[in-house]
Amino acid sequence: MKHLQHPLWILITAIIPQIILFSLYYSSYQIIQSLLKPENIEMWWAFGIPLGVAFLGNIGYLGYLLRQKKEVRTWYGFGALAFYIPFAYLFLWYSNKIIPWRIPRWMMDNGELTLYMITFLMPVLFYALLLVIQHFTPKEKTSSAVPSFGMVVAIPLCFYFVTTVIEPLLYKWNLNFADRYFPIVLVLGVLLFLFFLLRFFYILTLNNNAFWQRTRLFWLVLIGIVFPLAGLLLNNGIIPTFEEEIFKQIFGDFSHWSFYALAVGNGILLCLPNTQKALPRLGLFFARSITYSFILYFFVVFLPFLPVSIVAILAMGLGFLILAPLLITFLQTRMMSEDFDFLKNHYSPTLLKGVLLLGVLVLPSIIFATYHNDRQQLHLALDHVYAPDYSLEQAQFVNTNAIKRTLNTVKSHKNNRNNIELTNRKPYLSTFYKWYVLDNLTLSDKKIATLERTFLGAFDPNDFPSSNNRRGPNRGNIELTNLSVNSQYDFQQDCWKSQVDLVLQNNEARQREYATEFNLPDGAWISDYYLWIGDRKEPGLLTEKKAAMWVYRQITSRRKDPGILYYTNNNQLAFKVFPFNALEERKTGFEILHKHPFTFEIDGQTVVLGKKSTAAEYNDMNRMKTTQAPQTVPTKAMDGNALYFSADYKQSLQAITRTPYYHFIVDCSAKQAAQPKEMTKLIQSFLAQYPQQEAPPKITFANYTSQTQTMDNNWQQALANFPKTGGFHITRAIKQVLYQNYVNPSKNYPHIIVVTDNYLNSIQDDDLSNWQFTLPDISFYHLLETATDIPQYQSLWLSPFEGFSATIPNDTIVAPIAVIPWPSAEHVQVYLPNNKKSTLAYLPNNFPSLPVNKSHFTKGNYQAGLDLQATHLHHILHPNKAETEWLKSIQGSFKTGIMTPLTSYMVVENEAQKAALLKKQDQVLNAKKSLDTLEELPRMSEPTFWWMLLGLLLFLWVQRRRERCLL
């Protein structure tokens, strides 16, 4: 340990960890400071100032040593132990006053801060302990290791005797030893235990120790191979414990084969004899350098657990699991130091340092390369399913084996919420994985199942939607008791602003959540929102939707006061307020920006916005007449990329009926059991029974990708040759057909017929209601299954398995709906639905980027609203562009205050919730669009320190109670 006194150790063990510690606490303090009481803030200062002074002292001492070219003195070790041990003890003692339990932990995105305090103070404590050990160990003469070993054995036995004999007696005499003195005795005992343990091995491994030379292989096999393997087997539940469900994977998920392989490989490298030949010794030094990073990883993971090592030893021998990484790190560091000293007589020290650095970086580089590949493969899979380019008509195949491995890795880094295990994550690696691969978000179980079914053809009957998947809101007996409307006409913008105010009453004697849904027509948007909290009217925050939904879920699980408005699809909005206490009345409301008067329903009540009586309140009669004049031309968005058609104007246009053509979508998935000949026969039978009148049919071969061609003479052979792989993603294939129909308007529209051997095996999105504007002619498709020759109706727009399903009643298979061509039937740019509703359509071949920097993108600007809605329609058809352009849409929503399907209005209770919301929003905006925020529970400690400590102390408590019963 002659290199132990180098000044850089202060930088590594004290300064850098404490910089990280300060940043973690400062980040959380910025969020929760408004929730802290004066006495809590005093505690932050009471602990922050001494730690800051110690931090500056470390920097000053390091600068002094470097400037004077001196080594670290032993007194630094004594001083560090004297300061940091009482500091850590008092911090744990007062932790509930520093961060009170009343503050929700989900707000502190950095995880369990108390654990981080112990984690980042342990390196300097360990370094200080080594300095003290070096000071008290003779360097020149041989010293016996037996006394130190005796103390290693005696200290745990003393703890056992005190807790099982002495403490029960004191308890009988009403002397509460456990509460008053046991924590102090535990700290001092652990310190002495680690001191004598490390001193024992330090003396044992001295070059002139004959006992070590005789027993070297025994100790290295025991510590380097047996202890790590036993620890892994015990932690992973392969070796049963007395409380298997509690202790299984308590330190993390180390079940992957690579952990066992590296543990055995490193142990073998430790056990190999040190040759006196330079080149083989250099190879051994490099090999040990490679596995050294593996050992350092476990050393860091178990460092916070060292304070409970004695308790762990008493608890069924779990102590070796905690101490093994410490002992291996100690021994391997000494051995590599000996290798370095030997090799520097043959090679340049600079070369040896380079070899050491290269070796240490091998495993981290492999991990990073693996994670980088996972990130690429995950993005490829997400883009293929959630952001495809529908303009590509040729099938795009991917490496499904790589995607399978990536999805398995993603699942291994997720918390398993349905398992009794305390954690199944890999400490620190999972945190890095989540940061780098998942952009600090998550991938929901539902999305993982969809990807597995899409690319791997995996099928679980529990994966497909149930008939109750689209339930209405369950809010109990909360009544909308009063609704008022105030519509004002904005002559400058030629549009309406309507304020809708609601009074809600909880008629139950328990807490409930109000939830409802309502629809707005095209060209009408939410432009403001408020909620009364107590005696103050709190304005809504316009935020990114996924972040708002995540925060709403966290808050509602703790009975606070959020209200939220968000889109569920193009025109449908969800509206929620929580909580409603027993018999409580609450007031809320929102503003709607709209072009023309309209009516809508909310909670069973009809709301009329912009009626003539409101316009009559204005004195300017000419303007009033203008507001009531029918629209004679469609309203254009600022850059001409969207057209708004009022309901009145649409009624003045001539409707026509287009001619359908058959478009078959054929299941070519891996689980498709029917032979191509059966599929061909089924299609031919359908065509014979329901012959096509005009346009020739088309056929799409579909699995996780799709390819379309006309049904010429070669379609049967093309079907036979198309690869049968992955899952049958019906929704993706249908969207491809709808896309081509919309961007290439013609007098023929697709009548879709899905051909499969098992419809329940197919993959479908929740619904296709956002795509209704692409095909106003028809609301269903037909299903042909090999089990029956009778086609069935299936809804195009409703959620899968919830739309109507019925056999065809007669030979009339298609009943087209009239549509409106614009601008004329001869020169069609877009087909409009023939209904009495306003419609906004964008011109698919004339779409510039969203002009969020233009002057009209101001608060409540109607023209900007048209641009935002047109952009949303554009991104529905071009999800591949949405992946890169969605930030502009969100930025435009924020600038205008107009809510879009990407944003949400939300009211939070306090500044801390607002800060947490904005922080989560920042994470979402810097991540990939198709990643998730929901399905992520508040983080536990990493690793689960407090649960482990609780379990171990529970064991001691049980033992003491047994002794009392015997007495």
JOWOKA-V332285 format. One record per backbone hydrogen bond with DSSP energy under -1.0 kcal/mol. NH is the residue of the N-H (numbers start at 1). CO is the residue of the C=O. E is the energy in kcal/mol with one decimal. If there is no record, write none. Layout:
BEGIN
nh->{NH NH}
co->{CO CO}
e->{E E}
END
This chain:
BEGIN
nh->{4 6 9 10 12 13 14 15 16 18 19 20 21 22 23 24 25 26 27 28 29 30 32 33 35 36 41 42 43 44 45 46 47 48 49 51 52 53 54 55 56 57 58 59 60 61 62 63 64 65 66 67 68 70 72 76 77 78 79 80 81 82 83 84 85 87 88 89 90 91 92 93 94 97 98 99 103 107 109 111 113 116 117 118 119 120 122 125 126 127 128 129 130 131 132 133 134 135 136 149 150 151 152 153 154 155 157 158 159 160 161 162 163 164 165 166 167 169 170 171 172 173 174 175 177 180 181 182 185 186 187 188 189 190 191 192 193 194 195 196 197 198 199 200 201 202 203 204 205 206 209 213 214 215 216 219 220 221 222 223 224 225 226 227 229 230 231 232 233 234 235 236 237 238 239 247 248 249 250 253 259 261 262 263 264 265 266 267 268 269 270 271 272 281 282 283 284 285 286 287 288 289 290 291 295 296 297 298 299 300 301 302 305 306 308 309 312 313 314 315 316 317 318 318 323 324 327 328 329 330 331 332 333 334 335 336 337 338 339 340 341 342 343 344 345 346 347 352 353 354 355 356 357 358 359 360 361 362 365 366 367 368 369 370 371 372 373 374 375 376 377 378 379 380 381 382 383 384 385 386 387 392 400 403 404 405 406 407 408 409 410 411 412 413 414 417 419 429 430 432 433 434 435 436 437 438 440 441 442 448 449 450 451 452 453 454 455 456 458 463 469 478 479 481 481 482 484 486 488 490 494 495 496 497 498 499 500 501 502 503 504 505 506 507 512 514 516 518 520 524 525 527 530 531 532 533 536 538 540 541 543 545 548 549 550 551 552 553 554 555 556 557 558 563 564 565 566 568 569 573 574 575 576 577 578 580 583 584 586 588 589 590 591 592 593 594 598 600 602 605 607 609 614 615 616 617 618 621 624 625 626 627 628 635 637 640 643 644 645 650 651 652 653 656 659 661 663 664 665 666 667 668 670 679 680 681 682 683 684 685 686 687 688 689 690 698 699 700 701 702 703 707 708 709 711 712 715 718 719 720 721 722 725 727 729 729 730 731 733 734 735 736 737 738 739 740 741 742 743 744 749 751 753 754 755 756 761 762 763 771 772 774 775 781 782 783 784 786 788 792 793 794 796 802 808 813 817 819 820 822 829 830 832 835 839 841 843 846 852 854 857 858 860 861 865 866 867 868 869 870 871 872 873 874 875 876 877 878 880 881 882 883 885 886 889 890 891 892 893 894 895 896 897 899 903 904 905 906 907 914 915 916 917 918 919 920 921 922 923 924 925 926 927 931 932 945 948 949 950 951 952 953 954 955 956 957 958 959 960 961 962 963 964 965 966 967}
co->{1 3 6 7 8 9 10 10 11 14 15 16 17 18 19 20 21 22 23 24 25 26 28 29 32 33 37 38 39 40 41 42 43 44 45 47 48 49 50 51 52 53 54 55 56 57 58 59 60 61 62 63 64 65 5 73 74 74 75 76 77 78 79 80 81 83 84 85 86 87 88 89 90 94 94 95 100 104 107 108 111 112 113 114 115 116 118 121 122 123 124 125 126 127 128 129 130 131 132 145 146 147 148 149 150 151 153 154 155 156 157 158 159 160 161 161 162 165 166 167 168 169 171 170 175 176 177 177 181 182 183 184 185 186 187 188 189 190 191 192 193 194 195 196 197 198 199 200 201 203 206 209 210 211 212 215 216 217 218 219 220 221 221 222 225 226 227 228 229 230 231 232 234 233 233 243 244 235 247 425 256 257 258 259 260 261 262 263 264 265 266 267 268 277 278 279 280 281 282 283 284 285 286 287 291 292 293 294 295 296 297 298 302 303 305 306 308 309 310 311 314 313 312 315 319 320 323 324 325 326 327 328 329 330 331 332 333 334 335 336 337 338 339 340 342 343 343 348 349 350 351 352 353 354 355 356 357 359 361 362 363 364 365 366 367 368 369 370 371 372 373 374 375 376 377 378 379 380 381 382 383 389 398 399 400 401 402 403 404 405 406 407 408 409 411 415 416 427 426 428 429 430 431 432 433 433 434 438 932 444 445 446 447 448 449 450 451 452 452 460 466 476 505 479 503 503 501 499 497 495 490 490 594 488 592 486 590 484 588 482 586 479 584 477 580 577 575 573 571 521 593 591 589 538 587 536 533 531 529 906 904 902 544 545 546 547 548 549 550 551 552 553 555 907 576 905 574 572 572 518 566 516 564 514 562 512 508 581 504 502 530 500 528 498 525 496 609 607 605 602 600 598 611 611 612 614 615 619 620 621 622 623 624 644 642 637 841 635 839 646 647 649 650 819 747 749 751 698 753 700 755 702 726 675 676 677 678 679 680 681 682 683 684 685 686 662 709 664 707 666 705 701 393 699 697 710 712 714 715 716 717 718 668 454 703 727 728 763 729 730 731 732 733 734 735 736 737 738 739 740 659 661 663 782 665 784 758 759 728 768 769 771 772 794 752 792 754 756 785 783 806 781 779 799 791 811 777 656 832 830 822 822 820 833 645 643 641 843 850 851 854 856 896 858 861 862 863 864 865 866 867 868 869 870 871 872 873 874 388 878 878 879 881 882 885 886 887 888 889 890 891 892 893 526 900 543 565 541 563 910 911 912 913 914 915 916 917 918 919 920 921 922 924 928 442 943 944 945 946 947 948 949 950 951 952 953 954 955 956 957 958 959 960 961 962 963}
e->{-1.6 -1.4 -1.8 -1.7 -2.3 -2.8 -2.0 -2.1 -2.5 -1.6 -1.9 -2.1 -2.2 -2.6 -2.2 -2.2 -2.2 -2.6 -2.2 -1.8 -2.6 -2.1 -2.4 -1.7 -1.9 -1.0 -2.3 -2.2 -1.3 -1.9 -2.2 -2.7 -1.9 -2.7 -2.4 -1.6 -2.6 -2.7 -2.5 -2.2 -2.5 -2.4 -2.2 -2.0 -2.7 -2.7 -2.4 -2.5 -2.3 -2.5 -2.5 -2.4 -2.6 -2.2 -3.1 -1.4 -1.0 -1.4 -2.7 -2.8 -2.3 -2.4 -1.7 -2.8 -1.4 -1.9 -2.8 -2.4 -2.8 -2.4 -2.2 -2.0 -2.3 -1.5 -1.4 -2.6 -1.6 -1.1 -1.4 -1.9 -1.0 -1.6 -1.9 -1.6 -2.9 -2.5 -1.6 -1.6 -2.9 -2.4 -2.5 -2.2 -2.0 -2.0 -2.0 -2.5 -2.6 -1.8 -2.0 -2.2 -2.7 -2.1 -2.0 -1.8 -2.6 -2.4 -1.3 -2.6 -2.1 -2.4 -2.5 -2.7 -2.5 -1.7 -2.1 -1.4 -3.4 -1.4 -2.4 -2.1 -1.9 -1.5 -1.6 -3.4 -2.3 -1.6 -2.6 -1.8 -2.6 -2.9 -2.1 -2.4 -2.8 -2.5 -2.2 -2.5 -2.6 -2.6 -2.1 -2.5 -2.3 -2.5 -2.1 -2.2 -1.7 -2.2 -2.6 -2.3 -1.8 -1.3 -2.1 -1.5 -1.9 -2.3 -1.1 -2.2 -2.4 -2.6 -2.5 -3.1 -2.5 -1.6 -2.7 -2.7 -2.2 -3.0 -2.6 -2.6 -2.8 -2.5 -2.8 -2.4 -1.2 -1.9 -1.7 -2.4 -1.7 -5.3 -1.6 -2.9 -1.4 -2.5 -2.7 -2.0 -2.5 -2.9 -2.7 -1.9 -2.5 -2.1 -2.0 -1.9 -1.3 -1.9 -2.2 -2.2 -2.4 -2.5 -2.4 -2.4 -2.6 -1.7 -1.7 -1.7 -1.9 -2.7 -1.9 -1.6 -2.2 -2.5 -2.3 -2.4 -1.1 -1.3 -1.6 -2.0 -2.2 -2.0 -1.9 -1.4 -1.6 -1.4 -1.3 -1.2 -2.7 -2.2 -2.6 -2.8 -2.4 -2.1 -2.7 -3.3 -2.1 -1.8 -2.4 -2.6 -1.9 -2.0 -2.4 -2.3 -2.3 -2.2 -2.8 -2.1 -1.2 -2.3 -2.6 -2.2 -2.4 -1.9 -2.5 -2.6 -2.7 -2.8 -2.5 -2.6 -1.7 -1.1 -2.3 -2.2 -2.7 -2.8 -2.8 -2.4 -2.8 -2.8 -2.2 -2.4 -2.5 -2.2 -2.9 -2.9 -2.5 -2.3 -2.5 -2.9 -2.8 -2.2 -1.7 -3.5 -1.4 -1.5 -1.3 -1.7 -2.4 -2.1 -2.1 -2.7 -2.1 -2.0 -2.6 -2.3 -1.8 -1.1 -1.2 -1.0 -1.3 -2.7 -3.3 -2.5 -2.8 -2.9 -2.0 -3.1 -2.4 -1.3 -3.3 -2.1 -2.5 -2.5 -2.6 -2.1 -2.4 -2.6 -2.4 -2.4 -2.7 -2.0 -1.4 -2.8 -1.7 -1.2 -3.1 -1.2 -1.7 -1.4 -2.2 -2.1 -2.9 -3.3 -1.7 -1.6 -3.8 -2.7 -2.8 -2.8 -3.0 -2.7 -3.3 -2.3 -3.1 -2.8 -2.9 -2.7 -2.2 -2.6 -2.2 -1.9 -2.4 -1.3 -2.4 -2.7 -2.5 -2.0 -2.7 -2.8 -1.6 -2.4 -3.0 -3.9 -2.8 -2.5 -2.1 -2.6 -2.0 -2.4 -2.7 -2.0 -2.0 -2.8 -2.7 -1.1 -2.2 -1.5 -2.6 -2.7 -2.0 -2.8 -1.4 -3.1 -3.4 -2.7 -2.6 -2.2 -2.3 -2.7 -2.0 -2.1 -2.6 -2.2 -1.7 -2.1 -2.1 -2.9 -3.1 -2.1 -1.6 -2.1 -2.5 -1.9 -3.6 -2.9 -1.4 -1.2 -1.9 -1.3 -1.8 -1.2 -2.1 -2.4 -1.9 -2.2 -1.2 -2.4 -2.4 -2.0 -3.4 -3.2 -3.3 -2.1 -1.3 -1.1 -1.4 -3.3 -2.4 -2.2 -2.6 -2.6 -2.7 -3.0 -2.7 -3.1 -2.9 -1.8 -2.8 -2.5 -2.2 -2.3 -2.6 -2.2 -1.8 -2.4 -1.9 -1.8 -2.9 -2.3 -2.9 -3.1 -2.7 -2.4 -2.7 -1.7 -1.0 -2.3 -2.0 -2.1 -1.2 -2.3 -2.2 -1.9 -1.9 -1.4 -1.1 -3.0 -2.4 -1.0 -1.3 -1.3 -1.7 -2.7 -2.6 -1.8 -1.7 -2.8 -2.8 -2.0 -2.0 -2.0 -2.6 -1.2 -1.7 -3.5 -2.4 -3.3 -3.2 -2.4 -1.2 -1.6 -3.1 -2.0 -1.4 -1.9 -1.3 -2.9 -2.7 -2.4 -3.6 -1.3 -1.6 -1.7 -3.6 -2.4 -2.1 -1.9 -1.5 -1.2 -1.9 -3.0 -2.8 -1.9 -3.0 -1.8 -3.2 -1.6 -2.6 -2.6 -1.1 -2.1 -2.0 -1.9 -1.6 -2.1 -3.5 -1.8 -1.5 -1.8 -1.8 -2.5 -2.5 -2.5 -2.4 -1.9 -2.1 -2.6 -2.4 -1.5 -1.6 -1.8 -1.1 -1.3 -1.6 -1.3 -2.0 -1.9 -1.4 -2.2 -2.6 -2.6 -2.1 -2.5 -2.2 -2.0 -2.1 -2.8 -1.7 -2.7 -1.6 -2.2 -2.6 -1.7 -2.7 -2.5 -2.5 -2.5 -2.0 -2.4 -2.5 -2.1 -1.7 -2.3 -2.8 -1.0 -1.6 -1.6 -3.0 -2.6 -1.9 -2.7 -2.5 -2.5 -2.5 -2.7 -2.1 -1.5 -1.7 -2.4 -2.4 -2.1 -2.5 -2.3 -2.0 -1.9 -2.2 -2.0 -1.7 -1.8}
END
